[in-house]
Amino acid sequence: MGAFERYLSYWVAACIVAGVLLGYALPDAFAVIAGWEYAHVNLLIAVLIWLMIYPMMIQVDFASIKDVGKKPKGLALTVVINWLVKPFTMAALGWLFFHVVFKGLVTPETASEYIAGMILLGVAPCTAMVFVWSQLTKGDPNYTLVQVSVNDLIMIFAFAPIAAFLLGVSNITVPWETLLLSVVLYVVLPLVAGVMTRTLLRGQVAGLVHRLKPLSIIGLLATVVLLFGFQAGTILEKPQSIVLIAIPLLIQTYCIFFIAYYAARVLKLSHAVAAPAALIGTSNFFELAVAVAISLFGLHSGAALATVVGVLVEVPVMLSLVRFANNTRHWFP
């Protein structure tokens, strides 16, 4: 695990501060950048998101799906948690906290946008950092690759319908055209590009990913700076917003992990399969969530803010869960 992954929370926190300060000091510059849009997609943010997503998609090997029949219980657990449990618990927690617990602290419109951001996080299972969590728990790398590849295939077809359903249930108008465009732009095209790259490189993927890693880091940090720059006014007026968003996200993350981890123990999975399965279901593809939130609700929206807070919350929580998984290795065969 490199210095960036180990201290990701600190990097993100520093970029949040930088973004807020720059947004406050240079509002006109951020207004110009916000105007670089086409079909509700900010062009600069789209480029930065691609810098983040493309190196991850190169690592996805669909040839590994031929091994799906091996240890099917672990794969089934991942699919059920990611697509039948996690999106719905995230939506339920968002509704509970922002329409009930925090009702008097945010406006109804802002509450809806925060819930939307949480939903988009919940419908986007992790793609890249999963490999880091798997390595830290001594997970089976080939099986982790199968899990990620299958989830990415499902995401192509399930992300938009589930997101639209849950957003609709939360009484949020869903612009289907923009949602489908986001899936094509940030899931389908990067996946196709990744497959084509793997085919052309013929096994030399690791070297390219290593060379692209600095660009991926730049993309993530620059996106955080821009998003918080766009949100500077709201954050300075209401700094408690980040805390309010973080609370249900923390509860969701821990609950999903323990549901998946306990189910893995009941299914008598080996620890090398159980730990990655639980961690995949717990973490989020925040790059996709951020991109779709911006496309659907705008750069200045509460939904975009909620997805970025997800980045800040996720890494320290995931590291604590990695430690827990390693300390409970003896629970599994």
MIKELUM-635495 format. One record per residue (C-alpha): residue in one letter; x, y, z. Coordinates in steps of 0.001 Angstrom, whole numbers, padded with zeros to 6 digits, always signed. Last residue first. Example, Ala and Ser with C-alpha at 12.3 -4.5 7.8 and 13.67 -1.06 7.14 Angstrom:
2
S+013670-001060+007140;A+012300-004500+007800;
This chain:
333
P-011964-022175+007995;F-013073-018800+009361;W-013242-017233+012825;H-009444-017469+013148;R-009039-014536+010743;T-010689-012273+013305;N-007756-009882+013836;N-007202-009535+010092;A-010859-008669+009507;F-010819-006085+012303;R-007676-004452+010897;V-009227-004297+007434;L-012358-002819+009014;S-010332-000011+010603;L-008655+000659+007248;M-012083+000795+005591;V-013291+003401+008096;P-010217+005576+007568;V-010708+005352+003768;E-014469+005794+003476;V-015287+008998+005332;L-013401+011513+003189;V-014452+009856-000059;G-018093+009751+001044;V-017858+013470+001803;V-017311+013805-001941;T-020562+011969-002694;A-022504+014143-000251;L-021160+017383-001757;A-022239+016339-005258;A-025731+015558-003950;G-025852+018872-002079;S-025547+020595-005425;H-023016+023175-006596;L-021608+021081-009445;G-025004+020131-010754;F-027828+017726-009932;L-027772+014959-012515;S-024363+015366-014142;I-022631+016370-010902;A-024176+013467-009003;V-023247+011112-011865;A-019572+012108-011736;V-019343+011958-007948;A-020993+008526-007808;L-018697+007197-010530;E-015557+008352-008712;F-017008+007131-005410;F-017050+003499-006497;N-017964+002558-002925;S-016676+000342-000129;T-018726-002033+002034;G-019775-004701-000450;I-016217-005070-001674;L-015011-005249+001945;A-017336-008124+002813;A-016331-010181-000226;P-012655-009294+000288;A-012778-010680+003858;A-014809-013796+003063;V-012715-015081+000140;A-009280-015264+001792;H-011065-015959+005099;S-012461-019214+003739;L-016206-019282+003422;K-018269-021118+006012;L-021614-019766+004708;V-022420-018615+008260;R-019028-016895+008410;A-019651-015170+005094;A-023063-014034+006357;Y-021363-012532+009426;Y-018909-010646+007211;A-021638-009403+004872;I-023871-008076+007672;F-020821-006736+009524;F-019578-004832+006490;I-022992-003413+005625;C-023492-002118+009164;Y-020073-000467+009367;T-020450+001408+006087;Q-024075+002426+006609;I-023419+003846+010085;L-020464+005860+008806;L-022469+007196+005855;P-025345+008097+008188;I-022973+010277+010299;A-020837+011728+007487;I-023663+013720+005884;L-024482+015612+009077;V-020799+016201+009797;I-020183+017642+006319;S-023235+019898+006640;Q-022021+021270+009975;P-019891+023748+008059;K-023047+025754+007163;E-022138+029257+005914;L-018565+028345+005096;I-019705+025076+003495;T-022450+026679+001405;G-020172+029404+000058;A-017303+027020-000690;Q-019422+024462-002608;F-017882+025177-006032;G-014441+025200-004419;F-015350+021994-002616;L-016060+020329-005933;L-012998+021818-007616;V-010538+020797-004902;V-012039+017288-004700;T-011795+016878-008481;A-008162+018045-008433;L-007374+015454-005746;L-008961+012576-007644;G-007559+013483-011058;I-004074+014114-009681;I-004103+010696-008021;S-005212+009042-011260;L-002493+010903-013150;P+000115+009695-010643;K-001170+006098-011079;L-000824+006106-014866;R+002745+004784-014823;H+001869+002027-012344;V-001218+001092-014358;L+000925+000873-017486;G+003458-001427-015825;A+000780-003677-014351;V-000986-004124-017690;Q+001855-005725-019633;G-000091-008954-020127;R-001107-008568-023749;L-000802-004770-024041;L-003252-004482-026946;T-005881-006727-025392;R-005560-005091-021971;T-005959-001669-023610;M-009045-002761-025528;V-010609-004127-022334;G-009841-000898-020455;A-011243+001297-023226;V-014415-000782-023253;L-014673-000480-019465;P-014007+003270-019618;L-016747+003617-022277;V-019352+001573-020401;V-018893+002969-016901;Y-018332+006748-016841;L-019668+007964-020182;V-022254+005255-020786;V-023520+005360-017200;S-023553+009167-017238;L-025503+009264-020506;L-028049+006906-018963;L-028511+009247-016013;T-028699+012344-018217;E-031399+010842-020441;W-033301+009490-017464;P-033675+012888-015809;V-034889+011591-012436;T-037155+013838-010367;I-036542+013218-006683;N-039442+011930-004584;S-037227+009575-002519;V-038949+006629-004216;G-037965+008175-007531;L-034339+008426-006463;L-034507+004789-005427;F-035994+003661-008733;A-033682+005816-010854;A-030591+004565-009013;I-031768+000955-009374;P-032515+001364-013108;A-029266+003299-013869;F-026848+001055-011974;A-028285-002311-013031;F-027197-002835-016652;I-023613-001603-016765;M-023237-002253-013038;I-023829-005973-013525;L-020770-006208-015750;D-018728-004213-013255;N-019858-006460-010421;V-018808-009565-012364;S-015335-008128-012996;V-014870-007050-009377;Q-015832-010461-008003;V-013640-012306-010513;L-010674-010065-009673;T-011204-010741-005973;Y-011118-014449-006759;N-007786-014068-008515;P-006326-012007-005668;D-007371-014453-002877;G-007378-012192+000153;K-004342-011512+002307;T-006324-008927+004304;L-004165-006014+003089;Q-004204-007378-000470;S-007986-007517-000549;W-008264-003967+000777;V-005893-002712-001933;F-007663-004637-004706;V-010974-003253-003465;M-009553+000248-003931;A-010283-000105-007650;T-013843-001182-008399;C-016114-000280-005473;P-019857-000789-005676;A-021872+002168-007057;V-025540+001959-006039;G-024862+003049-002457;L-022812+006070-003481;L-025583+007221-005819;I-028097+006756-003000;M-025997+008855-000632;G-025831+011677-003170;A-029606+011529-003660;I-030159+011633+000095;Y-028040+014780+000324;E-030042+016314-002524;S-033357+015500-000873;A-032194+017002+002424;T-031131+020181+000625;E-034611+020577-000862;P-036310+019835+002467;T-034157+022469+004216;V-031585+021248+006712;L-031278+021244+010520;G-034917+020758+011533;K-035270+017409+009815;F-031940+016031+011037;V-033414+012899+012693;V-036528+012599+010495;H-036248+013583+006816;F-032456+013793+006661;F-031591+010925+008983;L-034301+008412+008175;W-034395+009150+004415;G-030638+008786+004084;L-030693+005642+006189;A-033384+004101+003978;A-031571+005056+000758;M-028332+003515+002026;T-030179+000394+003211;F-031708+000060-000265;P-028484+000454-002233;K-026629-001972+000108;V-029039-004903+000158;L-030031-006311-003243;W-027225-005048-005507;N-023975-004991-003560;I-024906-007391-000746;V-026521-009943-003080;V-023697-009773-005638;T-020951-010133-003039;L-022666-013067-001332;A-023210-014832-004658;L-019510-014478-005462;G-018501-015989-002148;K-021011-018829-002526;P-019843-019662-006058;K-016426-021001-004955;K-015351-021899-008510;G-018171-021562-011025;V-017202-017949-011731;D-013821-019070-013102;K-014761-018166-016701;I-015237-014646-015342;S-011449-014284-015232;A-011426-013448-018941;F-013235-010270-017953;D-010001-008886-016545;V-010544-005589-014756;Q-007182-003899-014147;I-007558-001577-017146;M-010800-000353-015581;M-008953+001073-012618;P-006482+003019-014764;Y-009466+004495-016700;I-011492+005591-013670;M-009357+008314-012101;L-008145+010086-015238;W-011669+009645-016608;I-013037+011519-013605;L-010589+014357-014278;V-011678+014630-017929;A-015365+014615-016942;I-014713+017277-014283;L-013203+019526-016946;L-016101+018925-019358;N-018927+019545-016900;V-021742+017263-018042;H-025263+018761-018125;A-025493+018111-021900;Y-022273+020099-022434;E-020773+022181-019668;W-017811+024537-019181;G-019880+027040-017177;A-018707+025662-013831;I-015157+026552-014850;V-016182+030197-015334;A-017978+030261-011974;F-014881+028782-010335;A-012794+031680-011660;D-015399+034199-010498;P-015462+032776-006972;L-011697+033206-006488;A-011052+033800-002754;Y-013990+031786-001384;G-013581+028979-003898;L-009833+028970-003329;L-010264+028674+000449;V-012943+025967+000135;G-010885+024001-002385;A-007695+024194-000338;V-009489+022992+002797;I-011084+020104+000880;C-007764+019349-000786;A-006063+019019+002610;A-008848+016695+003829;V-008504+014576+000689;W-004765+014220+001171;Y-005254+013414+004846;S-007895+010777+004093;L-005682+009237+001418;Y-002783+008735+003828;R-002228+005005+003317;E-003480+005058-000282;F-001124+007905-001222;A+001858+006533+000687;G+001626+003227-001148;M+000000+000000+000000;
